[in-house]
């Protein structure tokens, strides 16, 4: 059994200097902490896996395809695989817990076997 303390994970992510810290990876699921500062730009691309975001703290807006919604601490957002999405208008530092199913990047086609390469 693995048990994680959310505050410790946030501290590890901040100490890493990276926006994203993956802390769990098994074939069927991966999890991470994602933080975006006030006024920053979320430049992520669509993922090939389904995602769930849980907003731990902060305030922003979220776009999924053509839908826009304000989000705050406690918001849960489902984003289907391959959907274009991003956080924007970040007015309070945004920290989200991210769940990928299956694990992030496991559905990306194997480029080594791609005849177009």
ABEGO torsion letter per residue (X at the ends): XBBBBAAAAAAAAAAAGBABBBABBBAABBBBBBBBBBGBBBABBBBABBBBBBBABEBBBBBBEABBBBBBBGBBBBBBBGBBBBBBGBABBBBBBBBBOBBBGAABBBAAABAAX
